[in-house]
């Protein structure tokens, strides 16, 4: 087991729409960035998301953020009214509405310890 201790290691957690996940992973791989992806589910629309975990040194953070920005575009989607029978009352809405989907929610976290086993 090797252990690396460095104050410059970061973990980028990026939550993206499923529609953008394939292109993002492809571009990260093309640029030799390693990422782990996990299927996740969003809250309001309960649509599929993909959460990426990307470890990086501090000097590559801006490049990774640019890749995420270029591959995860926000867009509008009109959603149809939902019946209270189909969903719980807490998420009930009775008229079509435009919502923003896509884009990315990104967290950059300091890594205290990095182990590769």
C-alpha positions, -999 to +999 in steps of 0.1 A: +000+000+000+014+034-009+005+065+008+008+100-004+004+130+018+002+163+001-016+195+007-021+200-030-043+169-036-080+178-043-111+158-049-135+172-074-171+160-070-192+169-100-229+161-103-240+163-139-271+154-159-270+119-174-272+134-209-238+150-204-220+122-186-207+102-216-191+132-232-176+144-200-160+110-192-147+107-227-131+142-226-116+135-191-101+103-204-087+120-235-069+144-213-056+116-191-077+125-160-089+095-141-125+097-128-149+074-110-185+078-119-216+068-100-253+068-110-272+091-088-308+106-087-317+143-085-342+157-061-369+178-078-374+160-111-360+127-098-341+123-131-309+105-135-276+122-127-241+110-127-217+119-100-180+121-109-152+118-084-119+132-098-087+133-078-062+159-089-033+180-079-041+217-074-024+228-106-049+208-128-081+220-111-088+249-136-083+226-166-107+200-152-132+227-144-130+240-180-136+204-193-167+201-170-179+236-182-175+227-219-193+194-216-221+201-192-244+227-206-274+240-188-307+240-208-344+244-202-369+216-203-407+220-201-422+195-178-458+184-180-482+187-150-481+157-126-511+142-110-511+139-072-520+102-077-487+097-096-466+115-071-467+125-035-484+158-027-452+175-017-440+175-054-473+181-070-476+208-096-507+215-118-493+234-148-465+230-173-433+247-162-398+254-176-370+241-154-332+243-159-315+210-163-279+201-172-249+221-162-229+208-132-228+212-095-191+210-085-175+206-051-137+209-046-125+192-014-091+192+002-078+157+005-062+150+039-049+116+029-046+096-004-042+058-003-037+037-034-040+000-025 
